[in-house]
Amino acid sequence: MTRSSVTAATLHDLGLSGGSLIAGGYSVADLLAAGYTALQVLTGGGTAAGFAGAGVTASTLLTAGATVSQLVNAGVSPSALLASGATASQLTAAGVNATALTAAGVSLADLVTAGFTQSELLGAGFTAEQIATAGGGSGGGGGSATAVPALPTWALIALAVALARMTLRAPRRAAVRVRR
């Protein structure tokens, strides 16, 4: 018997799991049309590309009960998950790194709130000065109802180091060696 002679609906009616059908070469669209739920297909090995091809969004999958971790593992992009309502903290818990979140448009303040370390933020392309001032100051513009988080200790240390380097930086004179 070949895949073409047995429909996904028949296999669904026989009680086969979505994972078995995915492994057998059936598409996400085949499984959804056969009556499997989006969550059954996802837990059975459905991929982000398969869901996209079937017209299923990350938002639909989250509403169906999928976790952010499941969607990250299926290959859904951080930007698609953020657009669907996932937070930087949820993506961080799912294993998405600071560089990927930065590329998806997550702010430095949100990365700090999500718990990234100074070295991770430096690796994502931020400077020590940017990290040190993340979340600090109100800018003097009209008030905001959102509370500004206190700077973590590591950020204060980075700021102090950066300021010390700027203050102590003296013009260097080239050493001239005379050979005799």
DRENSE-619599 format. One line per 4 residues: number of its first residue (from 1); their letters; for each residue x, y, z negated of C-alpha. Coordinates in steps of 0.05 Angstrom, whole numbers, m for minus. Example, Ala and Ser with C-alpha at 12.3 -4.5 7.8 and 13.67 -1.06 7.14 Angstrom:
DRENSE-619599
1	as	246,m90,m156 ~ 273,m21,m143
This chain:
DRENSE-619599
1	mtrs	0,0,0 ~ 27,69,18 ~ 15,137,m12 ~ m25,156,50
5	svta	m75,99,39 ~ m92,116,m33 ~ m118,184,m54 ~ m98,220,m117
9	atlh	m172,220,m135 ~ m175,144,m132 ~ m114,138,m176 ~ m143,190,m225
13	dlgl	m207,148,m229 ~ m164,87,m244 ~ m134,124,m303 ~ m63,136,m277
17	sggs	m26,194,m309 ~ m9,257,m271 ~ 64,242,m284 ~ 59,176,m247
21	liag	29,211,m187 ~ 80,267,m187 ~ 135,214,m189 ~ 100,178,m132
25	gysv	104,240,m88 ~ 36,271,m96 ~ 35,347,m99 ~ 9,392,m154
29	adll	m48,412,m106 ~ m65,337,m95 ~ m70,326,m170 ~ m111,388,m184
33	aagy	m159,370,m127 ~ m165,300,m156 ~ m190,325,m223 ~ m127,329,m265
37	talq	m124,392,m308 ~ m67,442,m298 ~ m40,422,m367 ~ m40,348,m349
41	vltg	m2,363,m285 ~ 47,408,m322 ~ 62,356,m376 ~ 67,304,m320
45	ggta	124,341,m287 ~ 91,394,m244 ~ 139,449,m223 ~ 132,524,m217
49	agfa	139,518,m142 ~ 84,465,m140 ~ 37,507,m181 ~ 52,569,m139
53	gagv	38,528,m76 ~ m29,508,m106 ~ m45,581,m123 ~ m40,570,m199
57	tast	m8,628,m237 ~ 32,628,m302 ~ m26,666,m333 ~ m74,610,m315
61	llta	m27,558,m344 ~ m19,597,m409 ~ m94,604,m415 ~ m101,528,m403
65	gatv	m57,516,m464 ~ 12,510,m435 ~ 68,536,m479 ~ 121,586,m457
69	sqlv	173,532,m467 ~ 136,484,m421 ~ 131,537,m367 ~ 205,556,m374
73	nagv	223,482,m367 ~ 178,477,m305 ~ 218,534,m273 ~ 170,593,m282
77	spsa	211,657,m279 ~ 217,703,m340 ~ 187,760,m301 ~ 125,719,m284
81	llas	118,699,m356 ~ 126,771,m381 ~ 74,793,m331 ~ 28,739,m358
85	gata	33,765,m429 ~ 92,725,m457 ~ 139,764,m503 ~ 214,770,m503
89	sqlt	215,733,m569 ~ 175,675,m541 ~ 222,671,m481 ~ 282,673,m527
93	aagv	254,616,m568 ~ 244,578,m503 ~ 318,585,m488 ~ 319,643,m439
97	nata	384,683,m446 ~ 393,758,m453 ~ 420,765,m382 ~ 358,733,m351
101	ltaa	312,775,m395 ~ 350,839,m376 ~ 342,821,m303 ~ 268,812,m315
105	gvsl	264,883,m343 ~ 263,871,m418 ~ 289,933,m455 ~ 350,932,m500
109	adlv	306,948,m560 ~ 262,887,m546 ~ 325,843,m538 ~ 349,867,m606
113	tagf	281,852,m636 ~ 283,783,m603 ~ 346,769,m643 ~ 402,770,m593
117	tqse	472,780,m621 ~ 518,836,m602 ~ 562,789,m561 ~ 501,763,m523
121	llga	479,835,m508 ~ 549,854,m486 ~ 548,793,m440 ~ 482,818,m411
125	gfta	517,882,m390 ~ 502,931,m446 ~ 557,973,m476 ~ 574,976,m550
129	eqia	548,1047,m552 ~ 482,1027,m521 ~ 475,969,m569 ~ 492,1013,m629
133	tagg	439,1064,m612 ~ 385,1013,m592 ~ 321,1032,m627 ~ 351,1093,m661
137	gsgg	325,1165,m660 ~ 259,1193,m635 ~ 287,1240,m583 ~ 249,1299,m613
141	gggs	189,1290,m566 ~ 117,1288,m592 ~ 105,1235,m646 ~ 93,1163,m632
145	atav	49,1115,m670 ~ 99,1059,m660 ~ 149,1050,m716 ~ 222,1050,m695
149	palp	258,989,m724 ~ 319,1000,m768 ~ 386,985,m736 ~ 415,918,m754
153	twal	481,919,m792 ~ 521,894,m732 ~ 495,953,m691 ~ 516,1003,m744
157	iala	585,971,m746 ~ 590,974,m670 ~ 571,1048,m672 ~ 623,1063,m725
161	vala	677,1026,m685 ~ 658,1063,m621 ~ 659,1130,m656 ~ 726,1115,m689
165	rmtl	756,1097,m622 ~ 731,1162,m591 ~ 756,1203,m650 ~ 824,1170,m656
169	rapr	838,1167,m583 ~ 899,1212,m571 ~ 932,1227,m506 ~ 986,1176,m493
173	raav	1054,1197,m469 ~ 1090,1153,m422 ~ 1152,1122,m451 ~ 1213,1136,m411
177	rvrr	1271,1089,m417 ~ 1339,1112,m394 ~ 1387,1060,m372 ~ 1459,1072,m386
